Amino acid sequence: MKIAILNQKGGVGKTTLSVNLAASLTRAGSRVLLIDADPQGSALDWVAAREAEPLFPVVGLPKPTLHRDVDQISEGYDHVLIDGPPRVAELARSAIMASDLVLIPVQPSPYDVWAADEVVKLLDEARIYKPGLQAAFVVNRKIVNTALGRDVRDALATYSPPVLDAAICQRIVFAESAAQGLASFESEPDGPAAREVEALREEIMQNYAQP
């Protein structure tokens, strides 16, 4: 399955979500490729900071031809994750067309909810050419023990993509792990961050993976 993590708004945690979801899929036994389609190259920076052997390969491909190149690049992998770009509509369209599923990370903030309109419009455009394209919102960087996560779910209900039940909370282990090129489960194998990412992976596989 090819999964793009995409939002036209910057700073929503796309790369953190991408690398940790890729790590979770790898931990579950899948062969995973992560494509960094963001010109900023944050996923490439993450793997460059790593001293241990990479959990999975990361390749940079911030090109509007991604949707044409992805099948050849992804040969031999079970899953491909695409860390998408912010604010670059041409690259975002290519990432969407390259994918089977688009995950839209949204922070519990009205600004993020308003910005979701842009990516939903891109998805609607893409479905003209790719009617089987699936999409879902992921509440990311949720503040623990607040009602903000519930509030953002209610606000996103006006859009067609569903909001996944699994949410990722704002936890310092994500930043500390990223600085060393690690996934959260490598830093805290049984910690809450690792459990949240596992729950997200399980929900995606149950609801969107091809039989």
C-alpha positions as CSV (number, residue, x, y, z in Angstrom):
1,M,0.0,0.0,0.0
2,K,1.2,3.5,-0.8
3,I,0.4,6.1,1.9
4,A,0.9,9.8,1.6
5,I,1.1,11.9,4.8
6,L,0.0,15.3,3.5
7,N,-1.2,18.7,4.6
8,Q,-0.8,22.0,2.9
9,K,-0.2,23.6,6.3
10,G,3.4,23.4,7.6
11,G,4.3,22.4,11.1
12,V,1.6,19.7,11.6
13,G,4.1,16.9,12.3
14,K,4.0,15.1,8.9
15,T,7.6,13.9,9.1
16,T,7.3,12.7,12.7
17,L,4.2,10.8,11.7
18,S,5.8,9.4,8.6
19,V,8.9,8.0,10.2
20,N,7.2,6.6,13.2
21,L,4.4,4.9,11.1
22,A,7.1,3.5,8.8
23,A,9.0,2.2,11.8
24,S,5.9,0.6,13.2
25,L,5.2,-1.1,9.9
26,T,8.8,-2.3,9.8
27,R,8.5,-3.6,13.4
28,A,5.5,-5.6,12.3
29,G,7.5,-7.3,9.7
30,S,6.8,-5.3,6.5
31,R,9.3,-4.2,4.0
32,V,8.9,-0.4,4.0
33,L,10.2,2.5,1.8
34,L,9.9,6.1,3.0
35,I,9.9,8.7,0.2
36,D,10.8,12.2,1.3
37,A,8.8,14.4,-1.1
38,D,9.3,17.6,0.9
39,P,12.0,20.0,-0.6
40,Q,13.0,20.7,3.0
41,G,14.2,17.0,3.3
42,S,13.3,16.5,7.0
43,A,13.0,12.7,6.6
44,L,16.4,12.6,5.0
45,D,17.8,14.7,7.9
46,W,16.2,12.2,10.3
47,V,17.9,9.2,8.8
48,A,21.2,11.1,8.5
49,A,21.2,11.7,12.3
50,R,21.0,8.0,12.9
51,E,24.0,6.1,14.1
52,A,22.5,2.6,14.0
53,E,21.6,0.7,10.8
54,P,18.5,2.3,9.2
55,L,15.2,0.6,10.0
56,F,14.1,1.2,6.4
57,P,15.4,3.1,3.4
58,V,14.6,6.8,2.9
59,V,14.9,8.3,-0.6
60,G,14.4,12.0,-1.6
61,L,12.0,12.6,-4.5
62,P,10.5,16.1,-4.2
63,K,9.4,16.0,-7.9
64,P,6.1,16.5,-9.6
65,T,6.8,13.2,-11.5
66,L,6.5,11.2,-8.3
67,H,3.2,9.6,-9.3
68,R,4.9,8.3,-12.5
69,D,8.1,7.1,-10.8
70,V,6.7,5.5,-7.7
71,D,5.9,2.1,-9.0
72,Q,9.4,1.5,-10.3
73,I,11.0,2.9,-7.1
74,S,8.7,0.9,-4.8
75,E,9.2,-2.5,-6.4
76,G,9.9,-5.2,-3.8
77,Y,8.3,-3.2,-0.9
78,D,5.1,-4.1,1.0
79,H,4.4,-0.5,1.9
80,V,5.5,2.9,0.7
81,L,5.1,6.1,2.8
82,I,5.4,9.5,1.2
83,D,6.3,12.4,3.5
84,G,4.5,15.1,1.5
85,P,5.3,18.8,1.1
86,P,3.5,21.8,2.5
87,R,2.4,24.7,0.4
88,V,3.6,23.2,-2.9
89,A,0.4,22.3,-4.8
90,E,2.2,20.7,-7.8
91,L,4.2,18.3,-5.5
92,A,1.1,17.6,-3.3
93,R,-1.0,16.6,-6.4
94,S,1.8,14.2,-7.5
95,A,2.0,12.7,-4.0
96,I,-1.8,12.3,-3.9
97,M,-1.8,10.6,-7.3
98,A,1.0,8.3,-6.2
99,S,-1.0,7.0,-3.2
100,D,-3.7,4.6,-2.3
101,L,-4.4,6.4,1.0
102,V,-3.8,10.0,2.0
103,L,-3.4,10.6,5.8
104,I,-4.0,14.2,6.7
105,P,-2.5,15.1,10.1
106,V,-4.3,17.9,11.9
107,Q,-3.4,19.5,15.2
108,P,-6.1,20.4,17.6
109,S,-6.2,24.0,16.4
110,P,-8.7,26.1,14.5
111,Y,-6.0,27.1,12.1
112,D,-5.3,23.5,11.2
113,V,-9.0,22.8,10.7
114,W,-9.3,25.8,8.3
115,A,-6.2,24.7,6.4
116,A,-7.7,21.2,5.9
117,D,-10.0,22.7,3.3
118,E,-7.0,23.1,0.9
119,V,-6.0,19.4,0.9
120,V,-9.6,18.2,0.7
121,K,-10.0,20.3,-2.5
122,L,-6.8,18.6,-3.9
123,L,-8.3,15.2,-3.0
124,D,-11.5,16.0,-4.8
125,E,-9.6,17.0,-7.9
126,A,-7.5,13.9,-7.8
127,R,-10.6,11.6,-7.5
128,I,-11.7,12.7,-10.9
129,Y,-8.7,10.7,-12.3
130,K,-8.4,8.2,-9.3
131,P,-11.9,7.5,-8.0
132,G,-10.7,4.7,-5.6
133,L,-8.4,7.1,-3.7
134,Q,-9.0,6.9,0.1
135,A,-8.3,9.6,2.7
136,A,-8.5,10.1,6.5
137,F,-7.7,12.7,9.1
138,V,-5.3,11.9,11.9
139,V,-5.4,14.0,15.1
140,N,-1.7,14.7,15.7
141,R,0.0,16.5,18.6
142,K,-3.1,16.2,20.7
143,I,-2.6,17.8,24.1
144,V,-3.0,15.1,26.8
145,N,-5.9,15.4,29.2
146,T,-7.7,18.1,27.2
147,A,-10.9,18.2,25.2
148,L,-9.2,19.8,22.2
149,G,-8.9,16.4,20.4
150,R,-12.6,15.9,20.7
151,D,-13.3,19.5,19.5
152,V,-11.2,19.1,16.4
153,R,-13.0,15.8,15.5
154,D,-16.3,17.7,15.7
155,A,-14.9,20.5,13.5
156,L,-13.6,18.1,10.9
157,A,-16.9,16.3,10.7
158,T,-18.0,18.8,8.0
159,Y,-15.4,17.3,5.6
160,S,-15.8,14.0,3.7
161,P,-12.7,12.2,5.0
162,P,-13.3,10.4,8.3
163,V,-11.2,11.0,11.4
164,L,-9.3,8.0,12.6
165,D,-10.0,6.8,16.1
166,A,-6.3,6.5,16.9
167,A,-4.7,9.9,17.8
168,I,-1.1,10.8,18.4
169,C,-0.4,13.0,21.5
170,Q,2.2,15.7,21.9
171,R,5.0,13.9,23.7
172,I,8.6,14.9,24.2
173,V,9.9,11.5,23.2
174,F,9.1,12.2,19.6
175,A,11.4,15.2,19.5
176,E,14.1,13.5,21.6
177,S,14.0,10.4,19.3
178,A,14.1,12.4,16.1
179,A,17.2,14.3,17.2
180,Q,19.0,10.9,17.2
181,G,17.3,9.5,14.1
182,L,15.3,7.1,16.1
183,A,11.7,6.0,16.2
184,S,9.8,6.5,19.4
185,F,9.6,2.7,20.0
186,E,13.4,2.5,20.0
187,S,13.6,5.1,22.8
188,E,10.6,3.9,24.8
189,P,9.6,0.4,23.5
190,D,6.5,0.2,25.8
191,G,5.9,3.9,26.2
192,P,2.6,5.7,25.4
193,A,4.0,7.2,22.2
194,A,4.9,3.8,20.8
195,R,1.5,2.4,21.8
196,E,-0.3,5.3,20.0
197,V,1.6,4.7,16.8
198,E,0.9,1.0,17.0
199,A,-2.8,1.7,17.4
200,L,-2.7,4.0,14.4
201,R,-0.9,1.3,12.3
202,E,-3.4,-1.3,13.3
203,E,-6.4,0.9,12.5
204,I,-5.0,1.7,9.0
205,M,-4.2,-1.9,8.3
206,Q,-7.7,-3.1,9.4
207,N,-9.6,-0.4,7.5
208,Y,-7.5,0.4,4.4
209,A,-5.1,-2.4,3.5
210,Q,-5.9,-4.4,0.4
211,P,-7.1,-8.0,1.2
